[in-house]
Amino acid sequence: MSKGAMVSVWWRSVRVFDADLTAGHITLNDRGPVIFLSGTQVAVPAVACVFALYGTEGLDRHPALDELRGCVPVRAR
């Protein structure tokens, strides 16, 4: 249930990260309460978190982003 809270995440302080982009949700914890995000745009914070935790190699290899690797870029018209 959404509480409509605004949160600030220091990506490099995240200790727990789990993502299921197929289901459209991510869970993370950065020393405070567990943050659960869901919806159509969760790929954006998932990519930010993977990059902060694992760098560019994580963007290439982290299994949480497998769903994005099959995407075909949209070309501007």
Rosetta constraint file for C-alpha pairs under 8 A:
AtomPair CA 9 CA 14 HARMONIC 7.87 0.50
AtomPair CA 9 CA 30 HARMONIC 7.19 0.50
AtomPair CA 10 CA 14 HARMONIC 6.92 0.50
AtomPair CA 10 CA 30 HARMONIC 7.25 0.50
AtomPair CA 11 CA 30 HARMONIC 7.80 0.50
AtomPair CA 11 CA 48 HARMONIC 7.41 0.50
AtomPair CA 11 CA 49 HARMONIC 5.75 0.50
AtomPair CA 11 CA 52 HARMONIC 5.75 0.50
AtomPair CA 11 CA 53 HARMONIC 7.43 0.50
AtomPair CA 12 CA 49 HARMONIC 7.90 0.50
AtomPair CA 12 CA 52 HARMONIC 5.52 0.50
AtomPair CA 12 CA 53 HARMONIC 6.25 0.50
AtomPair CA 13 CA 30 HARMONIC 5.36 0.50
AtomPair CA 13 CA 31 HARMONIC 7.57 0.50
AtomPair CA 14 CA 28 HARMONIC 6.70 0.50
AtomPair CA 14 CA 29 HARMONIC 5.59 0.50
AtomPair CA 14 CA 30 HARMONIC 4.05 0.50
AtomPair CA 14 CA 31 HARMONIC 7.31 0.50
AtomPair CA 14 CA 49 HARMONIC 7.81 0.50
AtomPair CA 14 CA 53 HARMONIC 7.67 0.50
AtomPair CA 15 CA 28 HARMONIC 7.39 0.50
AtomPair CA 15 CA 29 HARMONIC 5.83 0.50
AtomPair CA 15 CA 30 HARMONIC 5.52 0.50
AtomPair CA 15 CA 31 HARMONIC 7.19 0.50
AtomPair CA 16 CA 27 HARMONIC 7.61 0.50
AtomPair CA 16 CA 28 HARMONIC 5.12 0.50
AtomPair CA 16 CA 29 HARMONIC 5.08 0.50
AtomPair CA 16 CA 30 HARMONIC 7.11 0.50
AtomPair CA 17 CA 26 HARMONIC 7.40 0.50
AtomPair CA 17 CA 27 HARMONIC 5.77 0.50
AtomPair CA 17 CA 28 HARMONIC 4.45 0.50
AtomPair CA 17 CA 29 HARMONIC 6.84 0.50
AtomPair CA 17 CA 49 HARMONIC 7.83 0.50
AtomPair CA 18 CA 26 HARMONIC 5.66 0.50
AtomPair CA 18 CA 27 HARMONIC 5.17 0.50
AtomPair CA 18 CA 28 HARMONIC 6.42 0.50
AtomPair CA 18 CA 64 HARMONIC 7.44 0.50
AtomPair CA 19 CA 25 HARMONIC 6.07 0.50
AtomPair CA 19 CA 26 HARMONIC 4.18 0.50
AtomPair CA 19 CA 27 HARMONIC 6.30 0.50
AtomPair CA 19 CA 46 HARMONIC 6.91 0.50
AtomPair CA 19 CA 64 HARMONIC 5.51 0.50
AtomPair CA 20 CA 24 HARMONIC 6.01 0.50
AtomPair CA 20 CA 25 HARMONIC 5.53 0.50
AtomPair CA 20 CA 26 HARMONIC 6.15 0.50
AtomPair CA 20 CA 64 HARMONIC 6.43 0.50
AtomPair CA 21 CA 25 HARMONIC 5.92 0.50
AtomPair CA 21 CA 26 HARMONIC 7.39 0.50
AtomPair CA 21 CA 42 HARMONIC 7.13 0.50
AtomPair CA 21 CA 43 HARMONIC 6.53 0.50
AtomPair CA 21 CA 64 HARMONIC 7.15 0.50
AtomPair CA 21 CA 65 HARMONIC 7.43 0.50
AtomPair CA 21 CA 67 HARMONIC 6.51 0.50
AtomPair CA 22 CA 67 HARMONIC 6.69 0.50
AtomPair CA 24 CA 38 HARMONIC 5.50 0.50
AtomPair CA 24 CA 39 HARMONIC 5.42 0.50
AtomPair CA 24 CA 40 HARMONIC 6.15 0.50
AtomPair CA 24 CA 41 HARMONIC 7.88 0.50
AtomPair CA 24 CA 42 HARMONIC 6.32 0.50
AtomPair CA 24 CA 43 HARMONIC 7.93 0.50
AtomPair CA 25 CA 36 HARMONIC 7.16 0.50
AtomPair CA 25 CA 37 HARMONIC 5.51 0.50
AtomPair CA 25 CA 38 HARMONIC 4.11 0.50
AtomPair CA 25 CA 39 HARMONIC 6.48 0.50
AtomPair CA 25 CA 42 HARMONIC 6.18 0.50
AtomPair CA 26 CA 36 HARMONIC 5.90 0.50
AtomPair CA 26 CA 37 HARMONIC 5.35 0.50
AtomPair CA 26 CA 38 HARMONIC 6.47 0.50
AtomPair CA 26 CA 42 HARMONIC 6.81 0.50
AtomPair CA 26 CA 46 HARMONIC 6.90 0.50
AtomPair CA 27 CA 34 HARMONIC 7.00 0.50
AtomPair CA 27 CA 35 HARMONIC 5.66 0.50
AtomPair CA 27 CA 36 HARMONIC 4.54 0.50
AtomPair CA 27 CA 37 HARMONIC 6.41 0.50
AtomPair CA 28 CA 34 HARMONIC 5.91 0.50
AtomPair CA 28 CA 35 HARMONIC 5.28 0.50
AtomPair CA 28 CA 36 HARMONIC 6.64 0.50
AtomPair CA 29 CA 33 HARMONIC 6.44 0.50
AtomPair CA 29 CA 34 HARMONIC 4.69 0.50
AtomPair CA 29 CA 35 HARMONIC 5.95 0.50
AtomPair CA 30 CA 34 HARMONIC 7.62 0.50
AtomPair CA 37 CA 42 HARMONIC 6.69 0.50
AtomPair CA 38 CA 42 HARMONIC 6.05 0.50
AtomPair CA 42 CA 46 HARMONIC 6.17 0.50
AtomPair CA 43 CA 47 HARMONIC 6.04 0.50
AtomPair CA 44 CA 48 HARMONIC 6.41 0.50
AtomPair CA 45 CA 49 HARMONIC 6.03 0.50
AtomPair CA 46 CA 50 HARMONIC 6.16 0.50
AtomPair CA 46 CA 64 HARMONIC 7.96 0.50
AtomPair CA 46 CA 65 HARMONIC 7.76 0.50
AtomPair CA 47 CA 51 HARMONIC 6.08 0.50
AtomPair CA 47 CA 59 HARMONIC 7.18 0.50
AtomPair CA 47 CA 65 HARMONIC 7.32 0.50
AtomPair CA 48 CA 52 HARMONIC 6.16 0.50
AtomPair CA 49 CA 53 HARMONIC 6.09 0.50
AtomPair CA 50 CA 54 HARMONIC 5.63 0.50
AtomPair CA 50 CA 55 HARMONIC 6.96 0.50
AtomPair CA 50 CA 58 HARMONIC 6.02 0.50
AtomPair CA 50 CA 59 HARMONIC 6.52 0.50
AtomPair CA 50 CA 62 HARMONIC 7.39 0.50
AtomPair CA 51 CA 55 HARMONIC 4.40 0.50
AtomPair CA 51 CA 56 HARMONIC 6.07 0.50
AtomPair CA 51 CA 58 HARMONIC 6.23 0.50
AtomPair CA 51 CA 59 HARMONIC 6.16 0.50
AtomPair CA 53 CA 58 HARMONIC 7.81 0.50
AtomPair CA 54 CA 58 HARMONIC 4.65 0.50
AtomPair CA 54 CA 59 HARMONIC 7.58 0.50
AtomPair CA 55 CA 59 HARMONIC 6.82 0.50
AtomPair CA 56 CA 60 HARMONIC 6.62 0.50
AtomPair CA 57 CA 61 HARMONIC 6.12 0.50
AtomPair CA 57 CA 62 HARMONIC 7.87 0.50
AtomPair CA 58 CA 62 HARMONIC 4.85 0.50
AtomPair CA 59 CA 65 HARMONIC 7.24 0.50
AtomPair CA 61 CA 65 HARMONIC 7.80 0.50
AtomPair CA 61 CA 66 HARMONIC 7.97 0.50
AtomPair CA 62 CA 66 HARMONIC 7.22 0.50
AtomPair CA 65 CA 69 HARMONIC 6.72 0.50
AtomPair CA 66 CA 70 HARMONIC 7.25 0.50
AtomPair CA 67 CA 71 HARMONIC 7.57 0.50
